[in-house]
Amino acid sequence: MEENGFRMPSIYQPQVIVVGAGPAGLVAAVTLASAGVPTLLVGQSPADNRTTALLAGSVTALEALGVWQHCAGHAAPLRVMRMVDDTGRLWRAPEMKFEAHEIGLDAFGFNIANRHLLAALKQRARELPALTTVDERVGGVEAGGGFNTVAFSDRRVAAPLVIGADGRDSLCRPVASIETRMRNYPQSALTLSFKHSRPHYGASTEFHTSSGPFTLVPLPENRSSLVWVLDPAEADRIRDLDDAALSLEIEQRAHSILGKVEVDENRGLFPLSISHARSMTGNRIALIGEAAHVIPPIGAQGFNLGLRDAVTIAELVIDAWRAKHDVGGGDVLNAYDRARRNDVDSRSLAIDLFNRSLLTDFLPVQTARGLGLYLMDRVGPLRRAIMREGVSPRAGQPRLMRGETL
């Protein structure tokens, strides 16, 4: 039977089944198949109007995998990141500007529409003989013995390892017997893209408001994307404005730094929460991306965390497969959990504390936040160390993202 250009035999035995065809799942599958590991990717890619800020390490990995060449023309470089305190409170932090050239980079990364990134990943997937893709909804996942079984359509396929890349409502997570800690925020995020009359010069600007960040991120030409974190009732009101009224609202909230604004038709709105899997592995299942952790869209960290998950588990599996070891064995899964734990924990904590500091009116917390930003602005070595850690973390950076080969 042929699926997306590949012929799947009636008896098919992959080494790895990746459940979920979003960017994280596709990156894991492409990385595995690039090294020749027989891989099955099952799932349907979500419709997504959002954009993604890919930090330098993620771009390096996509270049090595032969993906970036298919989508680089749709991406805009992020050369400057500005943070502006727009809370209107008594204690206001200084405006901060991070410039990529300070740490020897031309750009911190690139911003790209998710639809272009997904198209590039799918194009590369079609080029890899070791990868079979099935564009179907997964019906169930079962653990048992030395194999796990994934059901879809009228078929069931087993493999020694399943990678759960199926999002915050993961089917794989309960099968792996993994519990999560979750907290809902009193916030929603409005996402959209727009045209503007003034150039952005490769600068991303994050206005910190009392309801959360209002973040403008460059796209090619005179276009940008917006992630606007709001009180849920206010988010509903703004989402329902007509195009002209919403364009004017965004222009005013952005203090006209990009000139006249003209919004696109597509708008997204989703509630904010934070969740954290107590373990990233169990029962021959490894979780990646939002199946393992969800954090607010602040500082371009969440998506890049998921890509580091994907490449890390793929590298460990490739090493085991080449050594003729069990790719779903305890040594592989334990190594993956150890490799990712500090990176995920530390960034989740930092983003959570920062987000909650914007929501509180407690003066000591506001003062501490303002002082921290002031020190980052004034102390050059500290600022540069934070920039380097944000773009290329010392802990948890897989080989491929450091420019090494598989």
Backbone torsions as a table, in degrees:
resi	resn	phi	psi	omega
1	MET	NA	135.7	-176.1
2	GLU	-98.2	130.2	178.7
3	GLU	-126.4	114.8	177.2
4	ASN	52.9	41.2	175.6
5	GLY	90.7	-6.1	178.8
6	PHE	-112.5	145.2	178.1
7	ARG	-95.1	120.7	178.5
8	MET	-100.5	117.4	179.1
9	PRO	-64.2	160.4	-178.9
10	SER	-63.0	-31.9	174.1
11	ILE	-115.4	108.4	-173.6
12	TYR	-123.6	127.9	-176.2
13	GLN	-125.3	85.9	175.0
14	PRO	-75.6	162.5	171.6
15	GLN	-81.4	-32.9	-177.1
16	VAL	-137.5	137.3	169.9
17	ILE	-112.8	123.7	175.5
18	VAL	-99.4	121.1	-180.0
19	VAL	-101.1	113.8	-179.6
20	GLY	117.7	121.8	-174.0
21	ALA	-109.9	29.3	169.2
22	GLY	-77.5	-176.1	-177.6
23	PRO	-57.5	-42.7	-178.6
24	ALA	-63.5	-45.2	178.6
25	GLY	-63.3	-41.6	178.6
26	LEU	-64.6	-41.1	178.9
27	VAL	-62.9	-43.9	178.4
28	ALA	-60.4	-46.3	-177.5
29	ALA	-65.9	-43.1	180.0
30	VAL	-65.8	-39.5	179.1
31	THR	-63.1	-46.9	179.3
32	LEU	-61.2	-48.7	-176.2
33	ALA	-69.3	-28.0	177.3
34	SER	-62.5	-27.6	177.4
35	ALA	-93.8	3.6	177.4
36	GLY	90.2	5.4	179.8
37	VAL	-72.8	122.0	178.9
38	PRO	-61.0	118.3	-170.3
39	THR	-133.4	140.2	174.1
40	LEU	-117.0	126.4	176.6
41	LEU	-110.0	121.5	-178.4
42	VAL	-124.0	129.6	176.2
43	GLY	149.1	167.7	179.3
44	GLN	-111.2	132.3	-179.5
45	SER	-70.7	135.8	-178.5
46	PRO	-74.9	148.2	169.6
47	ALA	-73.3	129.4	-170.8
48	ASP	-146.9	117.9	179.1
49	ASN	-89.8	0.7	-174.4
50	ARG	-80.9	171.6	173.5
51	THR	-117.7	165.5	-179.7
52	THR	-130.1	130.9	173.2
53	ALA	-89.9	104.1	179.7
54	LEU	-86.6	116.6	179.0
55	LEU	-75.5	168.1	-168.0
56	ALA	-55.1	-42.2	-179.8
57	GLY	-62.9	-38.1	178.0
58	SER	-65.7	-40.7	177.9
59	VAL	-64.2	-41.3	177.9
60	THR	-58.0	-43.8	178.8
61	ALA	-64.9	-43.5	-179.6
62	LEU	-65.2	-34.8	175.0
63	GLU	-63.1	-46.4	-178.6
64	ALA	-63.7	-30.6	-178.3
65	LEU	-85.3	-2.4	-179.4
66	GLY	76.0	22.6	-179.3
67	VAL	-97.4	-40.5	-170.2
68	TRP	-60.8	-34.1	-179.1
69	GLN	-61.8	-23.4	-179.0
70	HIS	-84.1	-11.4	-175.3
71	CYS	-138.1	-0.6	-175.8
72	ALA	-58.9	-32.4	-179.0
73	GLY	-67.8	-14.3	179.6
74	HIS	-100.5	6.6	-174.3
75	ALA	-111.4	151.3	178.3
76	ALA	-116.5	134.8	180.0
77	PRO	-70.0	145.6	176.2
78	LEU	-107.0	97.3	-175.0
79	ARG	-96.3	-25.8	-177.8
80	VAL	-135.7	139.3	173.6
81	MET	-124.6	118.9	179.6
82	ARG	-107.0	144.1	174.8
83	MET	-125.9	123.5	-174.8
84	VAL	-124.7	125.0	176.4
85	ASP	-77.7	109.4	-179.7
86	ASP	-119.0	30.3	-177.8
87	THR	-76.9	-24.4	-177.0
88	GLY	72.7	13.7	-178.3
89	ARG	-85.0	171.0	-178.1
90	LEU	-60.4	-46.4	178.8
91	TRP	-98.4	114.7	-179.3
92	ARG	-118.8	135.3	178.8
93	ALA	-75.1	154.8	177.2
94	PRO	-69.8	153.5	172.8
95	GLU	-66.2	138.5	-178.9
96	MET	-120.5	146.0	178.1
97	LYS	-134.3	121.7	174.9
98	PHE	-105.4	127.7	-179.5
99	GLU	-118.6	131.7	-173.1
100	ALA	-60.4	-33.5	-176.7
101	HIS	-64.4	-19.4	178.5
102	GLU	-63.2	-26.7	179.8
103	ILE	-114.4	24.1	172.7
104	GLY	77.2	20.7	179.3
105	LEU	-113.4	148.1	172.0
106	ASP	-74.3	-32.5	179.3
107	ALA	-151.8	148.3	174.2
108	PHE	-66.1	-26.4	-176.9
109	GLY	168.1	-157.3	-177.8
110	PHE	-138.5	145.2	174.4
111	ASN	-103.2	134.0	-175.5
112	ILE	-144.7	144.2	174.8
113	ALA	-65.5	136.8	-177.4
114	ASN	-58.5	-32.3	-178.8
115	ARG	-64.8	-35.0	178.3
116	HIS	-73.4	-38.9	177.2
117	LEU	-63.4	-45.2	178.8
118	LEU	-62.0	-41.8	180.0
119	ALA	-61.9	-40.3	179.7
120	ALA	-67.3	-42.2	178.3
121	LEU	-63.3	-40.9	179.7
122	LYS	-67.1	-38.3	178.1
123	GLN	-61.9	-44.4	178.3
124	ARG	-65.7	-37.9	178.5
125	ALA	-58.5	-38.7	-179.3
126	ARG	-67.3	-18.8	-177.5
127	GLU	-87.8	-5.7	-171.6
128	LEU	-105.3	112.9	-178.3
129	PRO	-62.0	-27.7	-177.4
130	ALA	-79.0	-4.9	-176.3
131	LEU	-112.4	124.5	172.1
132	THR	-108.9	130.5	180.0
133	THR	-115.1	140.1	177.7
134	VAL	-127.2	113.4	-177.4
135	ASP	-86.6	70.6	-179.3
136	GLU	-141.6	155.1	175.0
137	ARG	-71.9	137.3	178.0
138	VAL	-77.9	130.8	-178.3
139	GLY	-87.9	-26.8	-179.8
140	GLY	-180.0	160.4	177.6
141	VAL	-130.9	133.9	-179.9
142	GLU	-128.5	138.6	176.4
143	ALA	-104.3	143.7	177.5
144	GLY	178.7	125.8	176.3
145	GLY	64.3	-138.8	-178.3
146	GLY	-89.4	6.7	-178.5
147	PHE	-139.6	153.7	168.1
148	ASN	-112.5	149.7	-175.9
149	THR	-117.4	134.1	177.2
150	VAL	-116.1	128.6	-179.1
151	ALA	-106.3	136.5	175.1
152	PHE	-155.5	145.6	-176.5
153	SER	51.7	-125.1	179.1
154	ASP	-110.0	23.2	-176.0
155	ARG	-123.7	159.8	174.9
156	ARG	-135.4	127.3	-178.9
157	VAL	-124.2	138.0	-178.0
158	ALA	-113.5	151.7	176.7
159	ALA	-153.8	157.4	178.5
160	PRO	-66.7	-20.7	-178.4
161	LEU	-141.6	136.5	170.6
162	VAL	-115.9	131.8	173.9
163	ILE	-103.1	117.1	-179.2
164	GLY	-88.1	104.9	177.4
165	ALA	-118.9	35.6	-169.7
166	ASP	-103.7	28.5	166.1
167	GLY	80.0	-175.6	-172.2
168	ARG	-66.1	-22.4	175.6
169	ASP	-101.9	43.3	-171.9
170	SER	-56.5	134.0	169.8
171	LEU	-76.4	-29.3	-175.4
172	CYS	-73.5	-34.2	-172.5
173	ARG	-59.9	-49.3	178.6
174	PRO	-65.9	-30.0	177.3
175	VAL	-66.6	-31.9	177.0
176	ALA	-80.7	-1.0	-179.0
177	SER	58.0	42.8	-179.0
178	ILE	-107.4	125.0	176.8
179	GLU	-91.0	157.2	178.5
180	THR	-126.4	150.8	169.1
181	ARG	-100.6	130.9	-175.3
182	MET	-138.2	142.9	174.0
183	ARG	-138.7	133.0	175.8
184	ASN	-90.5	140.0	175.8
185	TYR	-97.0	153.6	174.6
186	PRO	-81.1	52.8	-174.0
187	GLN	-144.8	153.3	169.3
188	SER	-131.1	153.8	-179.6
189	ALA	-113.6	125.0	174.5
190	LEU	-97.2	129.3	-178.5
191	THR	-124.8	139.0	177.1
192	LEU	-167.8	173.9	174.5
193	SER	-125.0	159.6	-176.6
194	PHE	-156.4	159.5	171.9
195	LYS	-91.7	156.2	175.9
196	HIS	-148.5	157.9	-171.0
197	SER	-85.6	-19.5	179.8
198	ARG	-107.8	147.7	178.8
199	PRO	-70.2	151.2	178.8
200	HIS	-93.4	-14.2	177.8
201	TYR	55.6	31.4	177.2
202	GLY	70.5	19.6	-177.7
203	ALA	-104.0	128.4	171.6
204	SER	-96.7	132.9	-178.2
205	THR	-121.8	126.6	180.0
206	GLU	-115.0	106.6	175.1
207	PHE	-85.2	125.0	177.9
208	HIS	-92.0	115.3	179.6
209	THR	-112.4	170.8	-178.3
210	SER	-69.9	-11.6	176.2
211	SER	-103.1	-9.5	-178.7
212	GLY	137.4	-177.9	-177.0
213	PRO	-73.6	147.4	170.6
214	PHE	-119.2	102.1	-165.8
215	THR	-116.0	123.8	178.0
216	LEU	-105.3	124.4	-175.6
217	VAL	-126.4	130.7	-175.3
218	PRO	-62.9	145.1	166.6
219	LEU	-123.2	170.9	179.3
220	PRO	-56.1	147.0	-178.9
221	GLU	61.2	-151.1	-178.5
222	ASN	-89.9	63.3	178.0
223	ARG	-136.4	152.0	177.2
224	SER	-145.6	161.3	171.6
225	SER	-107.5	158.3	-177.8
226	LEU	-129.3	133.5	165.2
227	VAL	-120.8	115.0	-172.7
228	TRP	-120.2	110.5	-177.9
229	VAL	-93.8	125.6	-169.9
230	LEU	-139.7	165.0	164.7
231	ASP	-59.0	138.2	-174.4
232	PRO	-55.4	-41.1	-179.7
233	ALA	-66.1	-41.4	178.3
234	GLU	-67.2	-36.7	177.4
235	ALA	-62.7	-41.8	177.4
236	ASP	-61.7	-42.6	-178.7
237	ARG	-63.2	-46.3	-177.1
238	ILE	-69.5	-39.6	178.1
239	ARG	-57.5	-34.5	-174.6
240	ASP	-86.8	1.8	175.2
241	LEU	-66.7	152.0	173.7
242	ASP	-72.9	169.9	-172.4
243	ASP	-58.8	-43.3	-177.7
244	ALA	-64.9	-43.9	-178.8
245	ALA	-67.7	-39.6	179.2
246	LEU	-67.8	-39.7	177.7
247	SER	-59.4	-44.3	179.6
248	LEU	-65.7	-40.7	179.4
249	GLU	-60.6	-43.9	-179.8
250	ILE	-66.9	-43.0	178.8
251	GLU	-58.1	-42.1	-179.6
252	GLN	-69.4	-43.6	180.0
253	ARG	-66.0	-27.0	177.9
254	ALA	-87.6	5.6	-179.6
255	HIS	54.7	31.4	175.2
256	SER	58.6	24.5	-178.7
257	ILE	-67.5	-22.3	178.1
258	LEU	-107.7	11.1	178.4
259	GLY	74.7	-148.7	-178.1
260	LYS	-70.2	136.0	-174.9
261	VAL	-111.8	140.2	175.1
262	GLU	-135.1	108.0	-173.2
263	VAL	-76.1	152.1	170.5
264	ASP	-76.6	170.2	-177.4
265	GLU	-72.7	-41.6	-171.6
266	ASN	-75.1	130.6	177.5
267	ARG	-131.6	141.2	175.9
268	GLY	-119.1	149.2	178.2
269	LEU	-144.9	126.9	179.1
270	PHE	-146.1	144.9	179.0
271	PRO	-70.5	148.9	-179.7
272	LEU	-96.2	142.0	176.3
273	SER	-153.4	169.1	171.9
274	ILE	-130.7	135.0	178.1
275	SER	-141.8	156.8	-170.0
276	HIS	-151.9	116.9	177.7
277	ALA	-70.7	136.5	-179.7
278	ARG	-66.9	-23.2	172.9
279	SER	-146.3	155.0	178.9
280	MET	-100.7	3.9	-178.9
281	THR	-145.1	158.5	174.4
282	GLY	171.4	140.9	174.6
283	ASN	53.3	46.7	179.2
284	ARG	61.7	32.0	176.8
285	ILE	-128.6	134.6	173.5
286	ALA	-118.1	128.3	-179.9
287	LEU	-93.7	140.5	175.5
288	ILE	-134.7	159.0	176.6
289	GLY	62.2	-143.2	-174.3
290	GLU	-72.0	-9.2	169.8
291	ALA	-67.9	-24.3	-177.5
292	ALA	-106.2	-30.6	-175.5
293	HIS	-160.2	141.2	176.2
294	VAL	-130.5	128.3	176.5
295	ILE	-132.3	159.5	179.5
296	PRO	-61.9	155.0	-178.0
297	PRO	-78.7	73.9	-178.3
298	ILE	-128.6	130.0	174.1
299	GLY	71.7	15.9	176.4
300	ALA	57.5	34.6	-174.3
301	GLN	-96.4	-38.9	-171.0
302	GLY	-59.6	-50.9	-176.8
303	PHE	-65.5	-41.2	-179.5
304	ASN	-67.7	-31.6	171.4
305	LEU	-57.9	-45.4	-179.2
306	GLY	-63.1	-38.2	177.6
307	LEU	-68.2	-36.0	175.7
308	ARG	-65.0	-38.3	173.0
309	ASP	-55.4	-50.8	-173.2
310	ALA	-60.9	-45.7	-177.4
311	VAL	-72.2	-35.9	-179.7
312	THR	-63.1	-49.6	-179.2
313	ILE	-65.7	-35.7	179.2
314	ALA	-64.2	-43.2	179.9
315	GLU	-63.1	-41.5	179.1
316	LEU	-64.5	-40.6	178.5
317	VAL	-66.3	-42.8	179.2
318	ILE	-59.1	-44.6	178.9
319	ASP	-60.7	-44.4	-179.6
320	ALA	-65.9	-42.1	-178.5
321	TRP	-63.5	-42.7	179.3
322	ARG	-65.9	-31.8	178.6
323	ALA	-85.4	3.0	-178.8
324	LYS	61.6	35.4	175.0
325	HIS	-97.8	169.7	178.2
326	ASP	-69.8	115.6	-175.3
327	VAL	-72.0	-16.9	177.9
328	GLY	-110.4	14.7	-177.2
329	GLY	-73.2	168.9	-176.0
330	GLY	-62.2	-32.9	-179.8
331	ASP	-65.6	-39.7	178.0
332	VAL	-67.1	-47.7	-177.1
333	LEU	-67.0	-40.3	178.4
334	ASN	-65.7	-39.2	178.4
335	ALA	-64.2	-38.3	178.4
336	TYR	-65.4	-46.5	-179.5
337	ASP	-61.7	-42.4	178.5
338	ARG	-64.6	-41.6	-176.1
339	ALA	-65.2	-31.7	-173.6
340	ARG	-99.6	-16.3	-169.6
341	ARG	-60.8	-50.2	-175.6
342	ASN	-65.9	-42.7	180.0
343	ASP	-60.2	-48.6	-178.1
344	VAL	-67.4	-45.6	-177.8
345	ASP	-62.6	-47.7	-174.6
346	SER	-67.1	-41.0	-178.8
347	ARG	-74.2	-35.9	176.0
348	SER	-62.3	-43.8	179.9
349	LEU	-63.6	-46.3	-177.9
350	ALA	-62.1	-44.5	-179.4
351	ILE	-67.3	-40.0	179.0
352	ASP	-61.9	-47.7	-179.7
353	LEU	-63.7	-41.8	-179.4
354	PHE	-64.3	-45.1	-179.4
355	ASN	-62.0	-44.4	-179.6
356	ARG	-68.0	-28.3	178.3
357	SER	-66.7	-26.8	177.2
358	LEU	-73.7	-27.9	-173.7
359	LEU	-86.0	-17.5	-173.6
360	THR	-90.5	147.7	172.3
361	ASP	-100.0	7.7	-177.9
362	PHE	-72.8	115.0	-170.3
363	LEU	-57.5	-43.0	179.2
364	PRO	-58.7	-36.3	178.8
365	VAL	-68.6	-42.6	177.0
366	GLN	-60.3	-41.2	-179.6
367	THR	-64.2	-43.6	180.0
368	ALA	-63.4	-42.7	178.2
369	ARG	-62.9	-46.5	179.9
370	GLY	-62.4	-39.8	179.5
371	LEU	-65.7	-40.9	178.7
372	GLY	-61.7	-43.7	178.4
373	LEU	-67.4	-35.8	177.9
374	TYR	-62.0	-44.4	179.9
375	LEU	-64.5	-40.1	177.3
376	MET	-61.9	-37.5	-178.6
377	ASP	-70.3	-39.2	-171.1
378	ARG	-91.6	-27.7	-175.6
379	VAL	-99.9	102.3	-174.0
380	GLY	-56.6	-50.8	180.0
381	PRO	-58.8	-37.9	178.1
382	LEU	-65.7	-44.7	-179.7
383	ARG	-60.6	-44.3	-178.6
384	ARG	-68.3	-36.3	177.5
385	ALA	-63.7	-41.3	179.2
386	ILE	-66.3	-39.7	177.8
387	MET	-62.3	-46.0	-179.5
388	ARG	-62.4	-41.9	-179.5
389	GLU	-67.0	-36.2	179.2
390	GLY	-66.7	-37.4	-176.9
391	VAL	-85.4	-44.5	-176.0
392	SER	-137.1	86.8	-176.6
393	PRO	-61.9	140.4	179.2
394	ARG	-68.3	-37.2	177.9
395	ALA	-98.7	133.6	174.2
396	GLY	88.5	9.6	179.0
397	GLN	-91.3	111.7	-178.6
398	PRO	-68.4	164.0	-174.8
399	ARG	-57.3	-43.8	-175.3
400	LEU	-61.0	-33.8	-179.4
401	MET	-80.6	-10.7	173.5
402	ARG	-93.9	5.2	178.5
403	GLY	88.9	8.9	178.2
404	GLU	-87.9	162.0	-179.1
405	THR	-88.2	161.5	178.7
406	LEU	-70.1	NA	NA
